[in-house]
Every structure is written in C-alpha cells, then in structure tokens.
Amino acid sequence: MASRATNFPTRAAIHEAVVCIQSALFPVHHGEGRSVASLNRRCRDALRGALIPLAKRSVVREHVQSVQDAIPVIRDLLECDVAAALEGDPAATSRDEVILCYPGLFALSIHRIAHHLARRGVPLVPRMMAEHAHRETGIDIHPNASIGARFFIDHGTGVVIGESSIIGIGCTLYQGVTLGALRFDHDLEGRLVRGGQRHPTLEDNVTVYANATILGGNTVIGAGSVVGADVFLSKSVPAGSVIVGAVHTQARSRAARAALRTES
C-alpha cells in the first residue's frame, strides 16, 4: 500500500481513531454511554478517515474490517494485561482504576491495534498511533515490536521498546527501561541497513526494574529472570538469572527479590 506524496493522515484524524478505538475496546469505560453498535460504527468511520489518504477505498475497507474483526481478540489480550497490573501493583485498587488511570495500559492498547495494522503492511498510521501514545504517556513502543499477553508497564515514563523487540508472556517493565539496538550495521556503500533483529528478546515472566538498559538483537533474557534497576546489559543471560549491577547469579532468594523491589 504505497502512500501518496502529498496526502497524509492528520494528527486530528489519528487522535479521533485512537479515541474511537479506546471506546470500542473498553465500551463501559470509554464509550460515553453509546451502544456497542454505535461505537463500532464510530470506530469504523474514524479508522477509515485515518487510512483513506493512503490507499484505495477497497483496500481501506479491508483494513478497517480486519481491525473490527480483531477487536474481540485484542480486548481479551488487554484484559490479561489489566489482570497483570492488578496482580503486579499493590497500589492498583480495581480493574476500573487500571483501565482509566494507568498510562501503560493506554499505550499498550494503542500498540496492540497499531501492531495489527503494521503486520498488514499499513504505512505511517501505525507509527503515528504509536507516537500519539508516546506524547500522551512518555512510553515509546514501536508498532513492530512483538509483545505477549499479561504485559505490565508500571509507571511507564521513559520506557522505550524498539522495533524488533520480542517480549514474552507475563513480563513487567518499570519506568525508564530501554530495549534498544546495540549498533547499526551499514552496507558496503555505507548506507544504513534496515530491518533485522536489532533489539533484545525477553522470554516469559521476565521483570526489568527502573532505568535498566538492555541492548542488542542477539541478547536474550532467559525466562523468569530479574534485571535490577540501572543495569546495562548487552549479552544474553540464562533462565532464572538475577542481574544486580555487575552481579549475575542464579539465586532466586526472597531477599534478592525484595532488594530489587526496594531499589525501584
């Protein structure tokens, strides 16, 4: 789907699409009392408005229908994310609070729609949606990043999740975490090589505490590992690791976990 040189989606159109997507995903909390049928029509019209500058109407219809078909599945994923927030944050008092107040859930709800569109090859709109969420929350998630269910971003400000990041099921990130690239490769003519696996992989049930930086496409954080606050990591660690500063240990004692939580 090639974009036209002089006709692009507006920020206003992206904002309207995001608002309508939120209402379709959480009709009780963001639907303003409208019926589900009305919310679905509103979502369809807003998505069409965002996409129509970039493609033929027939293609736009296909993309819009694909999003509407995906909303029940994405809503189920987000319910898992809400549950993870409730289980992971003692300050969370209710499901309603998480849906209405938590910036991580807002950013993630937009990401899951943007990721769906990005996988369909839609240009610009997924990235514009991601940047809308970034401006609203301070959380920067590239729409191509792959994120599993039961994902929780606590606090959220300054979190960066790069384009080729892979995050497994049940992971938690705290504020200021970066999943970034270690280096940028160039071809023989000195041009930047795009694509490829440049960002790390977090296997299932990994926790990364505040301001930790994990870099590199070959870096894999093994399942169940804990990366402490302010850690800089550019190499893989096996499942069950605890990384605190320069210390790497397989020990998973309650005291080690408590120390990590105290740091954050």
N, C-alpha and C positions, 0 to 999 in steps of 0.2 A: 504494500500500500504506500505509494510514493506521495510525499507532501507537495503541495503546490508552493511555488516560490513566493507568492505574495499574499497568501491567505492562511492564517494560522488561528488556532483556538485562542480566545481571550482569557485573561485571568478571571474575568467575571463568569465566563462560561464554565471554567474549571471549578470555581467556587460553587456555582449552582449545582454542578454534577456531584461534588463532594457532599454538599448538604443533602441532596436527594438520596444519594447512596446511603448516607448515615440513617436517614429516615426509613429506608427500605430494609436495612439490616437490623435496626432496633426500633420498630414501629411504635412500641409502647412508650419509649423514652424520647424519641426524636420525631415522632410522627405528627405531633400537634393535633391529635385527635382525629386525623383523617383515617378513612377506611384503607385497608390493605390494597384494594383495587386502585384507589385514588393515588396512593403512594407509589405503586408500581407504574402507573401511567406517568406520574411526575418524574420518576427516575428514568423512564424510557425517553421522555422528551428532553430531559437535561443531558443525558448521555448523547443523544442524537445531536443536540446543539454543540457539544464539545467536539464531536467527531466529524461533523459534516464538512468543515473546511478542508479535511484531509483525504477524503475518499468519495467515490461514487455512492449514491444513495443506497444501492443494493448491498454494497459492502458494509456500509454503516448499519443497515438493518441487521445483517448477520452478526456484527459485533455486539450490538445492543441486545439482541436476543440471547447471545451467548452469556452476557453478563447476567441477564434476568434469570436464565436457567441455572447459573452458578450461585446465585444469591443464597438459596437454602443451604447449600454445602458450605459456603463461606460463613454463613451465620452460625452453623454448627461448630466450625473451627473457632470462631470468635467466642462462642460460649465456653469452649475448652480454655481459651485464653483468659476469660473472666474468672473461671474456676481456679486457674493457676495463680492469678493475682490474689484472690481471696485466701488461698492456701499459703501463699508466699509472703504476704504482707500483714502483720498483725494490726496495722493501722487501718486496714480495709474493714469497714463495718458491715457492708452489704453489697450484693450484686448491683443494686441501683447506683451506689456510690462509685463503683468501678466503671460502670458504663458512662456515667455522667461527668465524672471528675478526673479520671486517670488519663494523662496525656499519652502514655504508652499504648493504651488500648485504642485511642483515637488514631494514632499514627499507624498502628497495626491494621486497623480496619480499612484504612485507605490503602495501605500496602497490599493487602490481600486482593483487592479489586484491581489495583494498578498492575500487580504481578500477573493476574489473569489476562489482562489486556496486553501486557508485554509479551507473554508467551504466544499470543495470537499474532504478534508482529506489528501491533499498532504503534506508530511513531508518535513521539512528542507527548501525547496525552498522559501515558503512564508516568513519565518523568515530571510533567507539570503537576500531576496529582501528588507525587512524592514531595515535590518542592513546596506545595501548598501545606502539606502536613509538617514539613520541616520548618516553615515560617511560623506555623501555629504552635509547635511543641518544642522546637530545638532538637528534634530527633530526625536524623538523616538516614533513611533506608532506601537504597537503590531498588527500583522496581524489579530488577532481575534477580535480586537475592532470594534464595530459597529458604523458607522458614517453616519449620514443623509446628505441629499443634502444641498447645499448653505452653505457649511462649509468654514470658512476663518481662517487661521492662519497668524497673522500679525507678521512680523519679524521672529519669529519662533525659534530662538536659545534657546535650553534648554527645549523645550516643551516635556513632557512625557505623553503618553496616554497608560494606562495599558491594559492588555489582555482582561478583561471583561468589560471595559468601554463601556457605551452606550451614544451616542451623538445624539441629535435630529436634526431636520431641522432648518437651519438658525442660527447656533451657531458660535461664534467668540472666539478664544483664542489668547492671546498675549504671547510674549516671556516669557520663564521660568515657564509656568504653568505646574503643575503636577496633573494628575488624577491618584491617586495611591491607593494601598491597605493600610488599617489601621493596620491590623495584619495578621499573617499567622497561620492558625489552624494546629494542629497535631493530629494524631490518637492515639489510646490507647498505641501503641508501640513507640510513639514519632516520627513517620515519618510524613513528611510534606504532608498535604492534598492538592492535586492539583485540579484545576477546581473550579467551583462555581463562584458566583458573589462576587468578592473581590474589585471591583473598582466602582466608582460612576456613576450615571446617570445624564446627563444634558438633561432636557426637551427642547422643541423647543425654539429658539430665546433667548438663554442664552449667556451672554457676560462675559468672565472671563479675568480680566486685569493682567498685568505683575506680575510674580513671586508668584501668588496665588497657594495654595496647597489645593486640595480637596481630601479627603481620605475616603475609606470605601465602601463596597458593598451595605450597607443599606442607603447610603447617596444619596438623590435625590434633585437636584436643580430645583425648580419649573420653569415652562415656563415663559419666559420674565424677568427672574431675572438678576441682575448685581452683580458680585463678584469683589470687588475692588482689587487694587494692594496689594500684600504682605499678603493677608488674609490667615489664616489657618482655614479650615473648615472640620469638621468630623461629622456633623449631617445635616439632611435634612432641607430645607427651602421652604416655600410655594411659589406659583407662584407670580410674581411681586415683589419679595424681592430685596432690595438693601443692600449689605453687605460691610461695610467700616470698617476695623479694627475689633473692638469688637462690632460695632454698627450694629444692624439689624432693618431695618424699611421697611414698606410697601410703603413709599412715593416714588413717581417716578417723582420728580420735574426735570425741566430742569437744575436747579442749581446743583442738586445731580449728574446728568449725566455729566455735564460739569466738576465738581470736579474730578470725576473718570477719565475722559479723560486727565485732566491736570496731574494727578498722573502718567499716563502711557506715 
